[in-house]
Every structure is written in C-alpha cells, then in structure tokens.
Amino acid sequence: MAEEVNIKPLADRAIVRPLTDEEAGTVSVSGIIIPDTAKQEKPEQGVVVAVGAGKWDEDGEKRIPMEVKVGDKVVFSKYGYDEVKVADKEYFIVGESSILAILN
C-alpha cells in the first residue's frame, strides 16, 4: 500500500520518508535501543513515497525518467537532502543524484 503525501516533487527529485528505528535496525528485536555511536556516519535510509517526472536531456527535448519508484527502500547521501514537514510528518526531498542505492 502506497503512502499518500501532499507533496509533488519536481524534475529528478524524490520524496523519501525516513525509516523508523525498527525498519533501520537501530532497535533490536528484543527492544534494546542501539546507540547512535554504534552506527557512526552511515548514509541515510528511507522509503520513496513520491517521485518527479525526471529531468530533461541536454537538448531539452526528452525527459529522462527516474530510476527509483514509489515503495523503493533507498540509501542516500547524508548531506544530499532537504528536510520538510507536512501534516506533522517528516520527509526528505532528495535529488536522484544523491540516491546511492536501492535496497532489496
């Protein structure tokens, strides 16, 4: 089930919901919280909830579609996003070039 958000990203940007502690693995199965010092400087992770139409090619004649799609779990650059809060939920606006990988 896709999460509905009231933000439409433009061009080659994606709206990403940050992973919860459970999804990110910062809370163990038994509920023990793993401290931030144990996960030093890892890239950010989240779930794509909306994508833009893609950027235009150099001639401005053809759109290059996004590689990521809604529902993809992604890893993105720690400093490659902008934070936005909509309806008391936190999201990241991430350019496609800042998305490093899609997790399986």
C-alpha positions in Angstrom: 0.0 0.0 0.0 1.5 3.3 -1.1 1.7 6.1 1.4 -0.2 9.2 0.3 1.6 12.5 0.7 0.6 16.0 -0.3 3.9 16.9 -2.0 4.7 16.6 -5.6 8.4 16.5 -6.3 9.7 18.3 -9.4 12.1 17.1 -12.1 14.6 14.5 -10.8 13.7 14.7 -7.1 12.1 12.1 -4.8 10.2 12.4 -1.6 11.6 10.0 1.0 10.1 9.0 4.3 12.9 8.3 6.8 13.0 4.7 8.1 11.6 4.1 11.6 14.1 2.8 14.2 12.7 -0.7 13.7 13.0 -0.5 9.9 16.5 0.9 10.2 17.7 -1.7 12.7 18.5 0.7 15.5 16.2 -1.1 17.8 16.9 -4.8 18.3 14.2 -7.5 18.1 14.1 -7.6 21.8 13.6 -3.9 22.1 17.1 -2.9 23.1 18.0 0.5 21.6 21.3 0.6 19.8 23.1 3.9 20.5 23.9 6.4 17.7 27.7 5.9 18.4 27.4 2.3 17.2 26.1 3.5 13.8 28.6 6.3 13.2 28.3 8.3 9.9 26.2 5.8 7.9 24.4 7.1 4.9 20.7 7.9 5.4 18.0 5.4 4.5 14.3 5.8 3.7 11.3 4.7 1.6 10.4 6.6 -1.6 6.8 7.9 -1.3 6.7 10.1 -4.4 8.9 10.8 -7.5 9.2 13.6 -10.0 8.8 13.1 -13.8 12.6 13.1 -14.3 15.0 15.7 -15.7 15.2 16.9 -19.3 18.1 15.8 -21.5 20.8 18.3 -22.6 18.7 19.4 -25.6 15.6 19.9 -23.5 13.6 17.7 -25.9 13.2 14.4 -24.0 12.6 13.6 -20.3 14.9 11.1 -18.6 12.7 9.0 -16.3 13.6 8.4 -12.7 15.2 5.0 -11.8 13.6 4.9 -8.4 9.9 4.3 -7.9 7.4 4.7 -5.1 8.0 2.0 -2.5 11.7 1.6 -3.1 13.9 1.4 0.1 16.9 3.6 -0.7 20.2 4.8 0.7 21.1 8.4 0.1 23.9 10.8 0.8 23.9 12.1 4.4 24.1 15.7 3.3 22.2 15.4 0.0 18.7 16.2 1.0 16.3 18.9 2.3 14.0 18.3 5.2 10.3 19.2 5.1 7.5 18.6 7.5 3.9 18.1 6.1 1.0 17.3 8.4 3.4 16.7 11.3 5.3 14.0 9.3 9.0 14.4 8.4 10.1 13.8 4.8 13.3 14.4 2.8 13.4 15.9 -0.7 16.3 14.1 -2.4 17.7 14.7 -5.8 18.2 11.5 -7.8 22.0 12.1 -8.0 22.1 11.9 -4.2 20.4 8.5 -4.1 23.2 6.0 -3.8 21.4 2.6 -4.0 18.1 0.8 -3.9 18.0 -1.8 -1.1 16.5 -5.2 -1.9 
